[in-house]
Amino acid sequence: MTGSSPDSLSLSWTVPQGRFDSFTVQYKDRDGQPQVVPVAADQREVTIPDLEPSRKYKFLLFGIQDGKRRSPVSVEAKTDEM
């Protein structure tokens, strides 16, 4: 995680080797509904908006390679207080 505010979290990552077609970040929103955020292959950072203050979120980052999702990396992060 690289940054936080009361209503957003910024995530960044590195790719040690290999090329990816794209990435996706998955998490559950304030209503518990799964959300998927697509990220372009050349991006290594994404900001997730519209989050609730002082709440912990779990994010799964998937790399897409040859049309297949690779094993995810997970991270938990908490938004700032109001």
C-alpha positions as CSV (number, residue, x, y, z in Angstrom):
1,M,0.0,0.0,0.0
2,T,1.4,3.4,-0.8
3,G,-1.2,5.9,0.5
4,S,-4.5,6.3,2.2
5,S,-7.3,8.8,2.9
6,P,-10.7,8.5,4.6
7,D,-12.3,7.4,1.3
8,S,-9.5,5.8,-0.9
9,L,-6.5,3.6,-0.8
10,S,-3.5,3.5,-3.2
11,L,-1.8,0.3,-4.0
12,S,1.4,-0.3,-5.8
13,W,3.4,-3.3,-6.8
14,T,6.5,-4.6,-8.6
15,V,6.8,-7.4,-11.0
16,P,10.1,-9.3,-10.5
17,Q,10.0,-11.2,-13.8
18,G,7.8,-12.0,-16.7
19,R,5.3,-10.0,-18.7
20,F,1.6,-9.6,-17.9
21,D,-1.2,-8.7,-20.3
22,S,-3.0,-6.8,-17.5
23,F,-3.8,-6.9,-13.8
24,T,-7.0,-6.9,-11.8
25,V,-7.6,-5.8,-8.2
26,Q,-10.6,-7.5,-6.4
27,Y,-12.2,-6.4,-3.1
28,K,-15.6,-6.1,-1.4
29,D,-17.3,-2.7,-1.3
30,R,-19.1,-1.2,1.7
31,D,-22.1,-3.4,0.9
32,G,-20.1,-6.6,0.7
33,Q,-20.4,-6.8,-3.1
34,P,-17.3,-7.9,-5.0
35,Q,-15.6,-5.3,-7.1
36,V,-13.1,-5.7,-9.9
37,V,-10.7,-2.9,-10.9
38,P,-8.9,-3.5,-14.2
39,V,-5.3,-2.2,-14.4
40,A,-3.3,-1.8,-17.7
41,A,-0.2,-4.0,-18.2
42,D,2.1,-1.0,-17.9
43,Q,0.6,0.3,-14.7
44,R,2.0,-0.6,-11.3
45,E,-0.2,1.5,-9.1
46,V,-4.0,2.0,-8.7
47,T,-6.1,4.1,-6.4
48,I,-9.4,2.6,-5.1
49,P,-12.0,5.3,-4.5
50,D,-15.4,5.4,-2.8
51,L,-14.3,3.5,0.4
52,E,-15.6,3.9,3.9
53,P,-13.5,5.7,6.6
54,S,-11.7,3.7,9.3
55,R,-12.4,0.4,7.6
56,K,-10.1,-2.5,6.8
57,Y,-10.2,-3.8,3.3
58,K,-8.6,-6.9,1.8
59,F,-7.4,-6.6,-1.8
60,L,-6.4,-9.4,-4.2
61,L,-4.1,-8.5,-7.0
62,F,-4.1,-10.9,-10.0
63,G,-1.7,-10.8,-12.9
64,I,-3.2,-11.8,-16.2
65,Q,-0.8,-13.8,-18.4
66,D,-1.7,-15.5,-21.7
67,G,-5.4,-14.9,-20.9
68,K,-5.2,-16.7,-17.5
69,R,-5.3,-15.3,-14.0
70,R,-2.2,-16.1,-12.0
71,S,-2.2,-16.7,-8.3
72,P,-3.1,-13.6,-6.4
73,V,-1.2,-11.5,-4.0
74,S,-3.3,-10.3,-1.1
75,V,-2.9,-7.2,1.1
76,E,-5.0,-5.7,3.9
77,A,-5.2,-2.0,4.4
78,K,-7.3,0.4,6.4
79,T,-8.6,3.8,5.3
80,D,-7.9,6.8,7.4
81,E,-10.3,8.2,10.0
82,M,-12.5,11.2,9.0
